[in-house]
Amino acid sequence: MHGRRAGFVGLGLMGFPMAANAIRNGWQITGWNRSPGPAMELQKVGGANAVRIEDLRDLPVIVFMLPDLAHIEEAAAGLLGSWEHQPPAPGTIVLVMSSVSPTSVKDFGERVAAVSRGHVQVVDAPVSGGTKGAEEGTLAIMAGGDTAAFRSVEPLLQSMGTTVRHLGPLGAGSLAKACNQLVVGTTTAALAEAAELAERSGLDPAALFEVLAGGLAGSKVLDIVGPRLVSEDYAPTGPAKFMHKDLSFVVEAARASGTAVPMATAGVELYAELKRQGLGDQDLAVVRQTISHLSGRTTETVAEGTVKL
């Protein structure tokens, strides 16, 4: 990659600290964000500001950190139109770091390559580690794409994370992230159930989690999400509604590969219920509140048997 220059689209809870870490590690970052506040903050830490996403067209790599692929495609429409009219330098990389569908990102990569006459390749590189990992530069980054394309963006990825792995062709990173979310989403739900069951049965959830942390049930999810579940602190570090989207990708990938995923299937419905309860914009730990609401229904209908979500 020529120089250490990159564009960064999406400066939200995750995107801003990721871009800031890249700057601190010697990268020249030009950011774009729908609302101007984060872009102005990026200038304060040494970044530059793009008026339009199309203004990033001649940078060697453009990162997208938006909620889903549909948002990326909408934001990139003008950029792709620009490239269709005049392709950029060969070897340009679009780096999708959002959690997206493994299948859909392959289709997106094909469209980008066709529009740019093969001058632009897509690499998917979703992240895990939450806002804490984004701020500290300790994200785990799972990448998929052409090997040479990955190698060209690897230094940029290493400026934002401590575990960076190339896992296969385009879509492999998103599949790995789906697997990650399967573990995180269902583990968080299980911990929420445990906390609610303990408290309703007269146990102290904090004491329970302290014991669990010392045994086989201990995990990073318990370490990070456990205290929020205990204190019922649902201030968002990342909206819970995205877990429904991510687990849906697990089910989609499972159908394509003929894999049974009963935990993911149950998780999709649980997080759909969370959204129906109007809790989607709160932290993932708010799944405990969802279970509390369901527990109220169970009390009311216990004679009828298991309550369906």
N, C-alpha and C positions, 0 to 999 in steps of 0.2 A: 504494500500500500504506500502510495506517495505521500509523505508527510504524515503528521499526526493530527489530521483534521477530520472532523465528523459533524454531521447534523444530528439534531436530537429533537424528535417530535413527540410532545407529551411530557410535561413537567409537573406531574401530579405527586402524590404521596411517595411513589416509588421513583418516578422518572427524574424528579429534581435532584434528590441526593445521588442518584446514579450518575447523572451528568456532572454534578459538582465534584464527585470523586474522580471522574475522568479528567476534569480540569486540573485538579490537584496533582494528578499523575502525569501532567505534561501535555495533555491533549487540548487542541484548540477546538472548542465546542461552540457551534452556532445553534441556538435553540429556537423552537417555535412552540407556542402554546395558545390554545383558544382564548383564554383570559390572559390579560397582559401582566398581571402581578408576578407570577413565577418567572416569566421571561425577564422582567426587570431585576428580580432577585438574582437570576443567573448572571446578569451583567456585573453585579456586586462581587461575585466570586471569580470574575475573570472571563466569563463567557461573552458571546455576542448574541445579537437578536436578529431573527429573520422576520421580515414583514409578511412574507408569504412562504408557504412550504416550497413552492416552485423555485424560490431563491436558493434552495439547497441543492439544486439539480446537478451542479458540477463538483460537489464534494465527493470524495472517494467512497464514503460510507454514510448512510443515513439510517439512524436508529428510529424505530417506532415503538413507543411505549404507551399505547392507548388501550381502553378496556377490552376490545374484541376486534376480530378481523374486519367486521363490517365497518367499524370506526376508522380502521386503517385504510380500507379501500376508499371510503368517502374522502378522507383527508388527502390521500395520495392521488386522487383523480386528476388534478391539475398537473401534478408532477409527471404522471404517466403520459398525459397529453403532450407535455413539453418534450419528453423523451421520444415519443412517437414522431414528432415533427423533426427533432434533431437529437439523435442518440448521444449520450454522454461518452466519456472515455471508456474503453473496454476495461472490464474488471471492477466496475462500480458495484457496490454491495448495498442491498436493502436488508437491514438487520431487524427482524421482527422479534422483539423481546417480551411481547405480551403473551398471555396464556391464550392460545387459539386452537382451533380444531386441527388435528394432525392431517386430516384429509383436505380440508379447505386451504391450508397454507401451501400444500403442493399445487393446487389449482392456481392459487395466487402467484406462485413462483413461475408457473408456465405462462401466465398472462404477462407478467413483467418481462420475462425473457423475450416473448414474442413482440411486444410493443417496442422494446428497446433494441430489437434486432440482435439479441444475444449479448448486448453490451452490459446488461445488468443481471446479477444473480441475487436470489433471495436466500438468506440464511436464517433459520429460526433458532432463537437462543433464549427461551424463557428462563425465568429465574425463580429461586426459592430462597427464603430467608427473611421475608417480610420487611417492614420499614426499618427495623433495627439492622438487618443485614445490609440494606441499601445505604443507610447512613454510615455504617462502619466499613463498607466496602468488602464485606465478607460473604457476599451472595454465592450460592451454588448456581452455576449456569450450565444448562443442558443444550447442546447445539446440534443442529442437523443441517446438512447441505453438502455441496461439493467440497472435497478435502482442501483444495487450493484456496477456495473462497473462505473456508473457515480459518485457515492459517493466516490469511491476510487480515482478518478482524480479531484474531486471538489476542494480540496485545491490547486492543481496546477492551475486550471482555475482561482481561486480567486486571485492568485498571478499576473494575467495578466489583470483582468477585475473587474469592480465594480458591474455589473449586470450579474449574472450567474443563468440560469434557465434550469432545466431538463423538457423537453416538451413532452416526450413520447419515444416510441421505436426508434431503429436505423432508421435514415432518417428524424425524426421529427425536428432535429436541422437544417438540410439542407432545409427542407420545410419552416421553419420559416425564414431562411436567404433569400430564394427566395421571400417570402412576403416582407421582409425588402427591398430587391432590387427593387421590383415592386414600392414601395413608393419612394425610393430614385431616381431611374432612371427616372420615369415619372415626379416627382416633379422637378428634375434638368432640364429636357427637357422643362417643362412648364415655369420655370423661365428664361431659355435661350430664349424661344419664346417671353416672356414678355420684356426682355431686348432689344432684337433685334427690336421688334415692337415699343417700346418706342423710341429708338434712331432714327429709320428711320422716326418716326412721329414727331420728334422735342422735345421729352422729355428727361430729364437727367435720365438714368437708376439708378444712385446712389440715386438720390432723390426719384425715384419711389420705390426702394427697402426699403429705410428708412421708407416710409409711409406704405408699405406692412408689414414690420416687426412689426408695432404697431397695426395691426389688425388681422383678422382671418387668413390671408394668411401667418402670421409669422410662422416660423418653424426652427428647427435646420439646416435643409438643406439650407434654406435661409441664416442663420447666417454664415454657414461655406463656402458654395459654392458661395453665392451671390457676395461677394467681388471679387472673381476670375472671375465671369461672367462679372462684371462691368469693371474690369481692363483688361479683356481678357488675364489673366495670366493662361497659360495652362501648366506650368511646372508640370510634373507628381507627384502627391501624390499617385497615383494608376492608371494604364493604363485604359483608357476609353473602350478599346476593351473588357474588362472583363464584362462590363455591358451587352453587347450583349449575352454573354454566360449565365449570370445569369438570364436574362429575358427569355431566351430560356428554362431554367429550370422551370420557372413559367408556360410557355405554356405547357410543358411536363406534369407537375403535374396537370394542369387544365384539360388536355385531360383525364388523368387517373381518375379524380374525377367527370368529367362531368360538369365542371364549366366554364362559359363564362368569358373571360378575355380580353375585347376589348382594354383596356389601355395597357396591357402587349403586346398584338399582335401588336399594333401600335408602341410600344417602341422597340420591336425586330427589326422591319423594319427600324426605325429611326437609331438605333445604328449599324445596318448592313450598312446603307448608310454612317455613320460616318467612318466605316472601309473601305468602298469602296473609300472614299475620302482620304485615307491614314493617318487618324488622330488617329488611334487606340492606339498608344503608348503615346499620350499626356493625360493630366488630363481629368477627366470626364467633367469638365466645357467646354471643347472644343466642346461639342455638340452645343454650340452657333455658332461656326464657321461652323459647318455642316448646321445649319439653315440659316446662312448668305449665304452660297453657294446655298442652295435651294431657298432662296429669290431672288437671281440673276436669277435663272431659271424662277421663277414666273414672274418677271418683263418682261422677254423676251417672255413669252408664256401666258400672262394674258388673252389674247383674247380667248385662247383655253380652259379656265376653270381651275379647280384645277390641280395642278402638282402632279403627282404620284411619290413617292419615288422610 
